Structure formats: structure tokens, C-alpha cells
Amino acid sequence: MSVRMSTYQLFSRGLNPMLDIQRQVSKTQEQISTNKRVLTPADDPIASTRILQLNQELAGLKQFNNSLSTLNSRLQREESALGGVSDLIQRAQELIGQSGNGALDFDQRKTIAVELQAVVDGMAQFMNSRDASGEYLFSGYQGNEQPFVKNAEGRYEYRGDEGQRFIQIGPVTSVAANDSGHEVFMKVRSAEPTARSSASETNQAQPPAAIGRPVIRDQHAFQAFYPESVVVEFNPTSNINPPGLNYTIKQASDGRVLVQDKPFASGGEIEVAGMAFRISGSPAVGDTFKLESSNQKGLLEGLEDYIADLQRLGNSSSEREQLAQSMQSTMLNLTNAQDQVIKTTSAIGARLNQVDAAKASNEDFELVVRTTLSELSDLDYAKAISQLTQESFVLEAAQATFTRINRMSLFNQI
């Protein structure tokens, strides 16, 4: 039985295998040019899936390494800032020791107070240090908020929060990227009990009335009151005659009245339980202010209090005795502040060691991943070149055969 084939069928049967060989040659050439064995998932589905996973792991490693670089930079800057504060604490101790010289008179002590104020300003500059991106190091979560700012009284107050930010340096590992100024510079154990003031967030006066920092006028009376706190509450104007702003001071723990219906004068000094403070402005009825006793005293606050004593206390024997007591307390406060700075610096050193260990671990892991990735995806050049030579030879033979077959026709014999 004879089989008839059209010219098209004859042409296709010769052309299709040749095109298959051409595609294989092109693929091998592309593998050689890219040095990749797996070009598409169809080449090796299992290896292709693993290659995708390994590339994702490398991308994650790159992100973690970027985080490590950021963390390392922040911690080094914080360590440097704390070193600057520590040096200035030592300088403050020297100046305070000089101010206790009994041969100095009031004017000479005021000169030391000026130099001490420069030390305080230098400390504040370190405490307001920023990282490479411009964020403040010691403001807690509020990186864009300057942590230590001078208030209306010319004293530094903390404007940040108590937050501590963390940076993830591994799949399950995070490291603290900062220390809040409140934790490092404000929560310093005080030589003697002290007090802090605050206005209630619910106060209604516009503009808001402000309370100044309390000063301990009678340490014995205050220590007898400690650890209690007081609340100053403004009463209806009709509580006094003639009518006017007035306030009542109560003990915070039990509401016991310490001062009742006292007429108010803006900026006038108010005394209670050995504390003296001032409230300025025009408080609204119902506005409250709190004075909390504490066993902590901020580093800058302690120095500013001593500067105020240097500028206030004269040459009488009683005033010199007060200054000596203030100097003793301030020196102890500075020692406690130095301990706090050293403790924080040690913690930063431990974090930097953790960063170095994470970097080394990531480098080792990256080497393993890239080795595995190379084994899965990289091309065996010798094998590929040999295969390309063979495929090229087959292609050339197919092309020559195809040309000869296409010329087989009776017309070619006429």
C-alpha cells in the first residue's frame, strides 16, 4: 500500500525537529551567557522552588544587615554622648568641690556658678544628640521632639517620654536602639527626698496656668511629710470675701486639707509641707496641680538647684552651713548620676557586642545560602559547552539533510 504525502507534510516533518534542536541550542547558549542552569520553573520545578526560597532568605538577610548598620550607628552615637556627659559630671564635681572652699566669698562663688551653668548647658547639648537620620537619641518614642528644653524659668525640663525603641535584627531577635532621657538622666536616686510638680491635663484655663518647679525650703518638714503628695485645687470665687481666685491644698492619699480657701496671687510663692512653689497665670475654677514627693532627682535639676544656692546664699555662717549641706547632697546626686550613666553605657556595650555577633552570624548564614544557591542554579560550564557543541553539530547535519530532501523532485531530474 502506498502512502501519499503532500509537499507541506514533507516540509513540516523535516522542519519541526530542526526547530526543536534550534530551540535547545538557543537555551544552552542562554544558560552559558547567564551562568544559570535553571532559567524557568519548567527546567527544574523542585530546584526552582528552592531557589526562590533561598533568594527570599537573602533578601531578608539584606534587610537585617541594614537594620544592624542603623542600630550600630545609633548605639555608637549614644555611647559617645554618654561619654561626653560623664566627662562633664567629673568637671561639675571639680567645680562644686572648689565652691566649698571657705576662703571664697559670695562674688567668687557666683563666678563658679556661671561656669557650672556652662557645664549644665554642655550636658544638655549631649542629651539632645541626634542620630544619622536627625532623630533625637534620648527622647523615647518621640524622635522628632527635643528632649531637654529650657522652660520659662530658664531651667531644663524633659519633653520626651519613657519609651524605648527596638530594631529587629533577626527573625526572632530585637535589640533596644535607644535609652530614654527620663530613664538615664531623670530617674537618678536622690541624696534626699525631693518633689516634682505637674498640671492636670484636664485643666480648662486658656491660656493654661503653669506651675513652677518646687523648692524644698524646710528639709526636715518635707522629710516628715515624705512620701506623701499634695494636690492644689482652685475653688469657686465665692469661697472667699471679697470674691476672687482661691485654692485649697489637700493631701493626695486621703484628701486631708492642709490649706483651705487661700487667696491666689499669680506668681506668688506658696508654701506647704516644707515645699515652696509658684503658679503663674489665671487658673480656672476646678483646675488642679500636683506636687509629688520622690526619691529621684534629675541630673540637670540637681546642678541647677546648686547653682541657685550659689547665687542666693551669702557669707553668713547660717548661709554657709546651708551651702555646705547643699554641696554634700549635690555631690552625692552627681555620684548617683554617674553610676546611672555608667550602667547605661555598659548596657550599650552589651548591645554592640550583640550587633557584632549578629553580623558574624548573618555572614556565615549568607555563605551557606549562597553556596546552596550556587549548587542549585549555577551552570557546569564544561558540560554545557560540550552539550552546545553536540547540539550545534546535530543542527548543522539536520539543516544539510533538510536541504537535500527538499530538492528530491522529478522536476529536478528533467
PyMOL commands that set and color helices and strands:
alter all, ss='L'
color gray80, all
select helices_A, chain A and resi 7-34+45-99+106-127+181-186+219-225+237-239+299-312+317-377+381-406+410-413
alter helices_A, ss='H'
color red, helices_A
select strands_A, chain A and resi 148-150+156-158+166-168+174-176+189-199+210-211+215-216+229-235+246-251+257-263+269-272+275-280+288-296
alter strands_A, ss='S'
color yellow, strands_A
deselect
rebuild
show_as cartoon
